[in-house]
Structure formats: C-alpha cells, structure tokens
Amino acid sequence: MSIFTKTLAGAAALATFAVTAQADELKLAHFSSPKYHLHNEMFLPLADKIAAATNGETTIRVYPGGELGAGPVKQYDRVIDGVADIVYGLPGYTASQFKQSLMVELPGMVVGYDTPPQAIWDNIDMLDKEFRRTKLLGLWNAQEAVLLTAEKPIRALSDLEGLKIRVPSKNTGRVIEAWGATPVSMPITQVYTSMETGVIDGVLVDPSVLHSFKLGEVTKYVTKGMNATNSLFMLVMNRDSWNDLDAETQAKLDGMTGAEMSEGGRVTMDNAATKALTDWAAEGGEVIELSAEAAAEFNAASDVLAGEVTAELEGDGVNAVAWSAALKK
C-alpha cells in the first residue's frame, strides 16, 4: 500500500470514528446556570453514570444556560426537533400537550400518596399518549408553591385583589384567578426584571427560585400556609435518539432514570427550596405564615378546581376521570 493510499485509509477511519463518536454523544440541554441544583445533582451525575456503564461508548454532554437555545418555553420543541437529544423543561410551558399530566398541579388532586411522583409513576402507563413523541426519562414536582411579592404583604385573600401574579401554567393561573388576582404567564427567566420594574406584583412558585433565579433580591414578602400548586418538571429524550441506541444501552439508561431518578429530582428541589427560604429569611426577608382562618379562605376558593378541571378535560376527550381516580390511593 502506498503512503498516499495509507493516508486516505487512515483519514477514512478517523472520519468513521468521528461520526460514531458524535452519534454516541447525547446533548442534554437546560435553561439554568451551571450552579443550578439539578445541573449538579441530576444532570452531571447522569452523564457520569451512562459513560461509566457503557465504558465511554455513550456519553452525555450537558449544555446549561440555554446554550442550545435561549429560554425555557421552547425546550419541548428543541427535543422534538432534534436540536437536543435530551431536555429539561416544564410541561406547563406547553400545557396543551400535557393536559392530563398537569392535573397533578392542582390542590387536592393527589391524595393518599406521600409525594406526587409516587402517584405519577405508579400509574405512568396512563400518560403514554401524552409522551408518545418523546422517551420520558423523568417527571417530578417542586416543593409546594408559595407567594413571593415585591411590595405588598399577603396576609388575607383580599390582599391579592388587583395584583398581577406570574404563573408557569394554565392550572396555576386558575388558582390565582380563584384567589382574586390576575395571572400573568411568563417564563421564570423573565420574573426578576418584571418584579423589579413592577410589571408584575409577585409570583406563585416554589421557594428554590429565591436563590436559583435570585428572586430573593426583588422579594420583600413570602406567604405560605395555604394549599397551593405543585409545578411539574420533566426530562425527555428525542424519540429517534432513543431508538438509535442499542438495546443494551437503552436498558442501562432506563435503569438510571424513571421513578427513582424522579424521586431524586423531587428531593433535590425540596432541599433547595427549604434552604433558599431559610437563608432568605435569615437575611431579613419576611415569611408570612397564614392564620388558620386565612388559609381556610384561600383553600375554599381553590380546592374546588380539581373537580372542575377534571370534568372539563373529560369533556374535551382527556382521560381525566380515570387519571384523577388513580391519583387517589
């Protein structure tokens, strides 16, 4: 073989190796910073585990901070379109795709289970239709939401009248409406500036954002004690990317994700929320714990929504009644 022929053969081999290596590197995209709790406690460990389990034949490269596309709202589109192989996002940002799944957000929907992810994963086959376009890797909730307000303390239901409160999903918006305020839909990445400038008066969200999105800097009051919402989070994979993996790698990835990883995600977010609220209060923030009477007024206004939404979605062809029953152990 001539030197030229050997060179061509070597170049071809290198090209083949490069294509193979690229095909085995999965891109995981999320919109939060590299300091985000899930980045360090879920996404990077998942990358380490799959690399170790496959001897480096399949790897995951994590792209934080919207590197593959800015903002959280389009995360689902990015995985459907193949911009990323795996994405972290909120079903609530594309609520029309996940009407049944998002029922778990409502107060009083999950009964008898210790946590919403337990209820979800005990009945996960009932969500096959909603996640048919992707491979579902994880589905979990944050700590129950609290009210963060920029200027006005909320001590009674009437204090919300006339306020504009940011919500992450349609169901959360219905809760805010039931409480007498105006819901404003926007991604979490826009909340800081909107609260700072008075575009919105507050946000109904889990307390972890006091730190992870620095909302503690623009929040004077946190109100808790009422039955509120549980925002749902997901980790989903492009269906073609999943099908391109061999059966052995699929089995290994399945073993690292699903119910167990989802519970880990819930615990991680719960711990982050507790720490963020504790730290914020220690720095001078005021936490308002509603009186029993005030909490009861909030709850009476919003607890009826679970039944109303179930009936409406059932009328729209969603398997809502059966799903609602399954969420009650």
C-alpha positions, -999 to 999 in steps of 0.1 A, spaced: 0 0 0 14 34 -10 18 62 15 -10 81 -2 -33 51 0 -24 46 36 -31 82 43 -66 80 26 -74 48 45 -63 65 78 -84 96 71 -114 75 63 -110 55 95 -107 87 115 -138 101 98 -158 70 106 -146 71 142 -156 108 145 -191 102 131 -195 72 155 -183 93 185 -205 121 176 -235 98 172 -228 84 207 -226 118 224 -261 128 236 -268 165 240 -287 174 272 -300 210 272 -314 231 301 -320 268 307 -305 272 341 -270 281 352 -241 256 359 -248 264 396 -283 251 394 -290 223 419 -304 199 392 -274 206 370 -250 194 396 -272 168 414 -290 152 385 -277 161 350 -240 158 356 -243 126 376 -265 110 349 -238 118 324 -211 102 346 -233 71 351 -240 64 315 -204 70 305 -192 45 332 -219 20 323 -210 19 286 -173 23 290 -174 57 273 -193 44 242 -223 65 251 -218 99 267 -240 129 276 -228 164 272 -247 189 293 -254 223 278 -266 247 306 -278 283 304 -297 280 272 -266 272 251 -287 253 226 -315 279 225 -324 307 249 -353 305 273 -373 276 288 -405 279 269 -392 262 237 -374 233 255 -400 208 244 -398 220 207 -360 216 209 -362 179 218 -389 172 192 -369 190 165 -337 172 175 -318 204 185 -310 185 217 -313 148 224 -325 153 260 -341 184 275 -351 195 310 -383 216 310 -418 222 324 -448 206 308 -467 237 319 -449 258 292 -466 237 266 -497 229 286 -518 219 255 -496 189 251 -498 177 287 -534 184 299 -537 151 318 -502 152 333 -507 187 346 -537 179 366 -513 169 394 -505 206 399 -539 214 413 -546 215 451 -563 183 463 -556 163 432 -531 138 447 -545 121 478 -530 93 499 -496 93 484 -465 107 502 -455 126 471 -469 134 436 -441 115 418 -452 83 436 -487 88 423 -475 96 388 -451 66 385 -475 41 400 -498 50 371 -473 61 344 -488 40 317 -518 62 317 -496 91 304 -483 71 274 -504 91 249 -491 125 261 -454 114 260 -456 93 228 -435 118 208 -406 115 233 -390 90 256 -399 100 291 -369 98 314 -381 118 345 -412 135 358 -413 151 392 -426 181 412 -411 210 431 -419 219 467 -454 233 471 -456 269 458 -456 300 480 -465 336 471 -435 359 466 -444 396 465 -423 426 457 -440 452 478 -473 441 493 -476 416 522 -503 390 517 -520 381 550 -555 375 537 -572 365 505 -585 401 500 -549 413 499 -545 397 464 -573 417 448 -560 437 419 -525 422 419 -507 407 389 -491 373 398 -469 354 374 -478 318 368 -460 289 350 -491 271 337 -528 273 329 -538 254 360 -517 276 383 -534 306 366 -568 292 375 -557 290 411 -546 327 411 -579 337 395 -598 318 421 -578 338 447 -589 371 431 -557 381 414 -547 384 377 -525 356 364 -496 366 341 -479 338 321 -442 342 316 -410 321 319 -392 321 352 -362 338 334 -382 370 330 -396 372 365 -367 391 382 -369 421 358 -407 420 358 -409 421 396 -382 448 398 -400 471 374 -435 465 386 -448 446 355 -460 420 380 -466 422 417 -455 387 426 -452 351 416 -467 318 428 -437 294 428 -416 271 449 -391 289 472 -360 275 455 -361 304 430 -353 328 458 -317 316 452 -316 298 418 -330 327 399 -321 354 425 -357 364 431 -348 369 468 -333 402 457 -366 416 445 -389 399 470 -399 415 503 -426 390 515 -432 353 512 -466 340 521 -472 303 529 -497 281 546 -524 277 520 -530 247 497 -511 258 466 -498 242 433 -471 217 426 -452 226 394 -443 196 373 -408 192 357 -397 167 330 -366 152 315 -375 139 280 -355 124 251 -359 127 214 -376 95 202 -352 90 173 -322 95 196 -336 68 219 -342 44 190 -307 49 177 -293 34 210 -287 -3 211 -310 -24 233 -283 -28 260 -277 9 263 -314 16 264 -317 -9 293 -289 8 311 -304 43 306 -338 30 317 -322 17 349 -308 52 357 -339 71 350 -377 68 356 -393 67 391 -361 65 412 -344 94 394 -377 114 395 -379 110 433 -343 121 435 -352 152 415 -381 160 438 -358 156 469 -332 178 453 -357 205 446 -373 202 480 -339 206 497 -330 236 476 -364 252 483 -361 247 521 -325 261 522 -333 290 499 -363 301 521 -343 296 553 -314 316 540 -336 344 527 -354 347 560 -321 348 579 -310 377 557 -341 397 567 -369 386 544 -403 383 560 -421 350 559 -458 353 565 -475 321 578 -512 324 572 -535 320 601 -558 290 601 -587 312 592 -569 330 564 -556 297 550 -591 282 550 -604 311 529 -577 305 503 -584 268 503 -621 272 500 -616 293 469 -592 270 451 -599 234 463 -630 232 440 -608 235 409 -597 198 409 -632 187 403 -640 214 378 -609 208 357 -614 171 358 -649 175 344 -639 200 317 -610 179 305 -631 147 304 -655 166 282 -626 175 259 -616 139 254 -589 137 280 -588 106 302 -593 129 332 -617 110 354 -597 78 354 -565 97 360 -580 117 389 -591 84 405 -557 68 400 -540 97 418 -560 89 450 -546 59 468 
